Amino acid sequence: MTVPVLETARLRLRGHRLDDFQAACRLWSDPLVTKYIGGKPSTQQQTWARLLAYLGHWSVLEYGYWAIEHAASRVFIGEVGFADFKRDIDPSMKDAPELGWALSTDFHGKGYGTEAVAAAIAWGDERFGHARTVCMISPQNLASTRVAAKCGYVAFKETTFNDRPTIFYERR
């Protein structure tokens, strides 16, 4: 499957490429990025597995994650997309595409997260027919909580995941 390219005023969302690997390693090894996403930086091996999983989602499920580029500079600034991670979690989110996002710290606080998430949701509404989508966010991650709220997600369950507090959000 060809990954669709989505463009906004400031961003370009496109499929991942092999040459994204080093930028993805920088993203996922940044303690500020991973503070609320797993709690620790990823190794190169973990980032490689993540990139392969993104590509696999598109091949098997016809949805997945995009690389986010700054439109003017074409610099890789993060990732956004939908996935089915088959998480062993209660309540189960296996019946709904799970939205996630992460941006390089240089691009935090500038509205890029909201812009990328909104573009992914608009695509998802067409792809999934306005079906329920979900996301999970650490209660301490106030920036992502704001992005989710701006994009129509509402909290529906407080729980734990990997021994850490988390809040499930949904959008219908």
C-alpha positions as a Python dict, from the first residue, in 0.01 Angstrom:
ca = {
    (1, 'M'): (0, 0, 0),
    (2, 'T'): (115, 352, -75),
    (3, 'V'): (102, 569, 235),
    (4, 'P'): (-106, 878, 164),
    (5, 'V'): (68, 1214, 193),
    (6, 'L'): (-118, 1472, 402),
    (7, 'E'): (-32, 1840, 388),
    (8, 'T'): (-124, 2121, 622),
    (9, 'A'): (-20, 2486, 627),
    (10, 'R'): (308, 2403, 803),
    (11, 'L'): (347, 2025, 789),
    (12, 'R'): (378, 1734, 553),
    (13, 'L'): (281, 1387, 678),
    (14, 'R'): (429, 1107, 470),
    (15, 'G'): (530, 744, 495),
    (16, 'H'): (850, 657, 674),
    (17, 'R'): (1167, 598, 473),
    (18, 'L'): (1493, 425, 556),
    (19, 'D'): (1666, 762, 575),
    (20, 'D'): (1433, 861, 863),
    (21, 'F'): (1605, 612, 1092),
    (22, 'Q'): (1867, 845, 1243),
    (23, 'A'): (1614, 1125, 1300),
    (24, 'A'): (1375, 873, 1457),
    (25, 'C'): (1657, 751, 1682),
    (26, 'R'): (1717, 1109, 1797),
    (27, 'L'): (1344, 1153, 1862),
    (28, 'W'): (1298, 831, 2058),
    (29, 'S'): (1626, 861, 2252),
    (30, 'D'): (1530, 1205, 2387),
    (31, 'P'): (1432, 1172, 2756),
    (32, 'L'): (1194, 1469, 2723),
    (33, 'V'): (1006, 1298, 2439),
    (34, 'T'): (985, 961, 2614),
    (35, 'K'): (919, 1092, 2965),
    (36, 'Y'): (547, 1015, 2935),
    (37, 'I'): (574, 752, 2661),
    (38, 'G'): (722, 449, 2828),
    (39, 'G'): (929, 655, 3069),
    (40, 'K'): (1272, 589, 2922),
    (41, 'P'): (1458, 655, 2597),
    (42, 'S'): (1447, 391, 2325),
    (43, 'T'): (1751, 209, 2193),
    (44, 'Q'): (1833, 200, 1823),
    (45, 'Q'): (1703, -157, 1815),
    (46, 'Q'): (1370, -50, 1966),
    (47, 'T'): (1341, 240, 1723),
    (48, 'W'): (1416, 9, 1431),
    (49, 'A'): (1141, -228, 1547),
    (50, 'R'): (904, 70, 1578),
    (51, 'L'): (975, 181, 1219),
    (52, 'L'): (919, -171, 1090),
    (53, 'A'): (591, -191, 1284),
    (54, 'Y'): (477, 136, 1127),
    (55, 'L'): (544, -2, 779),
    (56, 'G'): (374, -329, 870),
    (57, 'H'): (60, -148, 983),
    (58, 'W'): (24, 17, 642),
    (59, 'S'): (91, -312, 460),
    (60, 'V'): (-148, -524, 665),
    (61, 'L'): (-412, -286, 802),
    (62, 'E'): (-398, -3, 545),
    (63, 'Y'): (-341, 252, 819),
    (64, 'G'): (-46, 340, 1036),
    (65, 'Y'): (195, 615, 1132),
    (66, 'W'): (328, 901, 926),
    (67, 'A'): (661, 1077, 953),
    (68, 'I'): (597, 1445, 1018),
    (69, 'E'): (806, 1691, 819),
    (70, 'H'): (825, 2065, 861),
    (71, 'A'): (683, 2171, 524),
    (72, 'A'): (924, 2456, 454),
    (73, 'S'): (1247, 2280, 552),
    (74, 'R'): (1146, 1913, 497),
    (75, 'V'): (1307, 1835, 835),
    (76, 'F'): (1174, 1527, 1018),
    (77, 'I'): (1005, 1659, 1334),
    (78, 'G'): (805, 1365, 1465),
    (79, 'E'): (548, 1095, 1406),
    (80, 'V'): (170, 1065, 1420),
    (81, 'G'): (-77, 798, 1324),
    (82, 'F'): (-314, 517, 1405),
    (83, 'A'): (-218, 168, 1515),
    (84, 'D'): (-343, -158, 1654),
    (85, 'F'): (-77, -251, 1909),
    (86, 'K'): (-274, -547, 2051),
    (87, 'R'): (-209, -407, 2399),
    (88, 'D'): (-282, -631, 2694),
    (89, 'I'): (-475, -366, 2884),
    (90, 'D'): (-809, -325, 3057),
    (91, 'P'): (-1035, -199, 2922),
    (92, 'S'): (-928, -333, 2586),
    (93, 'M'): (-871, -87, 2305),
    (94, 'K'): (-846, -364, 2045),
    (95, 'D'): (-1175, -267, 1882),
    (96, 'A'): (-1065, 85, 1787),
    (97, 'P'): (-770, 240, 1604),
    (98, 'E'): (-533, 396, 1858),
    (99, 'L'): (-398, 741, 1776),
    (100, 'G'): (-53, 842, 1892),
    (101, 'W'): (198, 1120, 1831),
    (102, 'A'): (544, 1239, 1931),
    (103, 'L'): (735, 1549, 1828),
    (104, 'S'): (1099, 1651, 1862),
    (105, 'T'): (1148, 1884, 2155),
    (106, 'D'): (1254, 2171, 1925),
    (107, 'F'): (898, 2171, 1793),
    (108, 'H'): (708, 2150, 2122),
    (109, 'G'): (473, 2430, 2219),
    (110, 'K'): (422, 2571, 1869),
    (111, 'G'): (94, 2404, 1771),
    (112, 'Y'): (256, 2143, 1547),
    (113, 'G'): (117, 1856, 1754),
    (114, 'T'): (-239, 1980, 1722),
    (115, 'E'): (-192, 2046, 1351),
    (116, 'A'): (-51, 1697, 1285),
    (117, 'V'): (-313, 1521, 1498),
    (118, 'A'): (-595, 1715, 1330),
    (119, 'A'): (-466, 1612, 986),
    (120, 'A'): (-443, 1247, 1092),
    (121, 'I'): (-795, 1259, 1238),
    (122, 'A'): (-938, 1410, 919),
    (123, 'W'): (-782, 1124, 722),
    (124, 'G'): (-903, 874, 984),
    (125, 'D'): (-1260, 1004, 964),
    (126, 'E'): (-1261, 920, 593),
    (127, 'R'): (-1080, 587, 636),
    (128, 'F'): (-1274, 461, 940),
    (129, 'G'): (-1610, 620, 860),
    (130, 'H'): (-1624, 836, 1173),
    (131, 'A'): (-1581, 526, 1392),
    (132, 'R'): (-1453, 550, 1747),
    (133, 'T'): (-1079, 608, 1784),
    (134, 'V'): (-884, 606, 2109),
    (135, 'C'): (-560, 725, 2262),
    (136, 'M'): (-387, 686, 2595),
    (137, 'I'): (-200, 964, 2770),
    (138, 'S'): (-14, 995, 3097),
    (139, 'P'): (-208, 1225, 3332),
    (140, 'Q'): (116, 1423, 3376),
    (141, 'N'): (146, 1491, 3003),
    (142, 'L'): (-53, 1813, 3001),
    (143, 'A'): (57, 1915, 2650),
    (144, 'S'): (-76, 1596, 2491),
    (145, 'T'): (-388, 1614, 2704),
    (146, 'R'): (-454, 1960, 2557),
    (147, 'V'): (-391, 1836, 2202),
    (148, 'A'): (-635, 1549, 2254),
    (149, 'A'): (-903, 1780, 2396),
    (150, 'K'): (-863, 2032, 2111),
    (151, 'C'): (-912, 1747, 1866),
    (152, 'G'): (-1230, 1617, 2027),
    (153, 'Y'): (-1104, 1339, 2254),
    (154, 'V'): (-1266, 1293, 2595),
    (155, 'A'): (-1141, 1087, 2887),
    (156, 'F'): (-1329, 765, 2954),
    (157, 'K'): (-1110, 562, 3189),
    (158, 'E'): (-826, 613, 3436),
    (159, 'T'): (-611, 302, 3470),
    (160, 'T'): (-251, 185, 3471),
    (161, 'F'): (-35, 58, 3187),
    (162, 'N'): (310, -88, 3250),
    (163, 'D'): (269, 8, 3617),
    (164, 'R'): (220, 375, 3530),
    (165, 'P'): (-98, 582, 3557),
    (166, 'T'): (-268, 647, 3224),
    (167, 'I'): (-592, 793, 3099),
    (168, 'F'): (-783, 650, 2803),
    (169, 'Y'): (-948, 897, 2568),
    (170, 'E'): (-1198, 838, 2290),
    (171, 'R'): (-1343, 1030, 1998),
    (172, 'R'): (-1661, 924, 1827),
}
